[in-house]
Amino acid sequence: MHPTRRGRVLVAGGGVTGLALGIALRHRGFAAVVLERSAGPDPAGGGLVLAPNAVKALAAIAPGLAGRVRAAGHPAGGRGAPPHRSAFLDERGRLLGSVSFDGYEDRYGMPAVTILRAGLHALLWEAAADAGVELAGGRAAARYLDHGSHVELVTDAGEVLRGDLLVGADGVNSAVRAQLLGDGEPRYRGFTAVRGIGPAPAAHPDGFIAYGRGLVLFAAALGGGDLYWVASMTAPRGVWPRRPVAEALAHVIDRTSSWHPDLRKVPASADPAGCVVHDVFDRPPPRTWSRGRVVLAGDAAHPMVYTLGQGAGMALEDAAVLAAALTGTCTAMPDATDGAGVGGTDGATPDLTDGAGVERALRRYAAERGPRVRRIVRQSRLLGRVGHVRSPLLVAIRRAILIATTRGGDAGQQSADVFGWAPPEEAPR
């Protein structure tokens, strides 16, 4: 690789988005500097279910990366894998329907993979270091200066870094987005999530989703008899994140005390030291993703309610598509601007010194990502609303909908347009 021939990209934020993008850029001949507030891999967080589209994005980001994630996580739906069945339940444990990952690799090209977020982050950190990404730990973005010919990023310590492009991948409260768009805070969606890890109930070894009044308990198998779970409950903004984790966990245990024993023992058996608590936010994805030499990706562009399990998937897709657009060898992406400005023209972007070429590449990226991400943000928000209804009437309506959509059919087929995503084609490098 010859990074000086292509340019230097500054990536604000070293979460899943930033690390994946750094890896993708290095494998395409760019220099990449990733700033991360923590000094190393983040041990916090719950689990993730990486759907087939997310695993395909990993495969497009760098050779062998999807295989490393599959080996580190718990695949389901792979060729020759044991049968999988995740139940939809009410709080009494009554079966409403189910979903299976069986055949996903044959149908969509990859299986689903369940993995702890900390494990994924550590794996991406290692892969980034192996690829030659400059990992600037202990730093966070404060502000930037776009000089037209280059961009400067000022860190929270006052350090100034210079690059040809800045990618804001600094999460839901992105400092880069605040300066780029100035469109206010993300929107609280009315519920708080408590996440933990524990043993799987014998009746539901592959996991389940259980619905109560104003509370949803989701669980997915991690392998070895363990699962990660998320209990999301209606609550005023900021109440539970300000309190000790043990208090939030105790509240979940209290609210599920009348549930079926197999369900209530999931949070009841958790160690508070292994739990995390956070409020749930999203944003309408912007029409403008970039200006000049600055662009957004991941949660900085489109934080979403986790109910579709696509937050990490959309971040990994962003990394794959943005890297392809900047490489300039993409053959399957539109040149429309999704309403954001004047369309570009076809042609390679040989390096990042060509300002007009960079802006065309960023428009291609936004045009590819915008419609898809907006749809998934809306769907995720709707599922969050439906899942957390409290009135008896709405609970009964939700129950009828779940039975109709998940019993006796292929509930996974409803997500075919999400899982069936394919990375942009690239010419041989």
Secondary structure as GFF3:
##gff-version 3
##sequence-region A 1 429
A	DSSP	three_ten_helix	3	5	.	.	.	ID=ss1
A	DSSP	beta_strand	8	12	.	.	.	ID=ss2
A	DSSP	alpha_helix	16	26	.	.	.	ID=ss3
A	DSSP	beta_strand	31	36	.	.	.	ID=ss4
A	DSSP	beta_strand	47	50	.	.	.	ID=ss5
A	DSSP	alpha_helix	52	61	.	.	.	ID=ss6
A	DSSP	alpha_helix	65	72	.	.	.	ID=ss7
A	DSSP	beta_strand	74	76	.	.	.	ID=ss8
A	DSSP	beta_strand	86	90	.	.	.	ID=ss9
A	DSSP	beta_strand	95	99	.	.	.	ID=ss10
A	DSSP	alpha_helix	104	108	.	.	.	ID=ss11
A	DSSP	beta_strand	112	116	.	.	.	ID=ss12
A	DSSP	alpha_helix	117	131	.	.	.	ID=ss13
A	DSSP	beta_strand	134	137	.	.	.	ID=ss14
A	DSSP	beta_strand	141	146	.	.	.	ID=ss15
A	DSSP	beta_strand	151	155	.	.	.	ID=ss16
A	DSSP	beta_strand	160	163	.	.	.	ID=ss17
A	DSSP	beta_strand	165	168	.	.	.	ID=ss18
A	DSSP	alpha_helix	175	180	.	.	.	ID=ss19
A	DSSP	beta_strand	187	199	.	.	.	ID=ss20
A	DSSP	beta_strand	207	211	.	.	.	ID=ss21
A	DSSP	beta_strand	215	223	.	.	.	ID=ss22
A	DSSP	beta_strand	226	234	.	.	.	ID=ss23
A	DSSP	alpha_helix	245	255	.	.	.	ID=ss24
A	DSSP	alpha_helix	261	268	.	.	.	ID=ss25
A	DSSP	three_ten_helix	272	274	.	.	.	ID=ss26
A	DSSP	beta_strand	276	282	.	.	.	ID=ss27
A	DSSP	beta_strand	290	291	.	.	.	ID=ss28
A	DSSP	beta_strand	294	296	.	.	.	ID=ss29
A	DSSP	three_ten_helix	298	300	.	.	.	ID=ss30
A	DSSP	three_ten_helix	306	308	.	.	.	ID=ss31
A	DSSP	alpha_helix	311	327	.	.	.	ID=ss32
A	DSSP	alpha_helix	355	387	.	.	.	ID=ss33
A	DSSP	alpha_helix	392	406	.	.	.	ID=ss34
A	DSSP	three_ten_helix	411	415	.	.	.	ID=ss35
A	DSSP	alpha_helix	416	419	.	.	.	ID=ss36
###
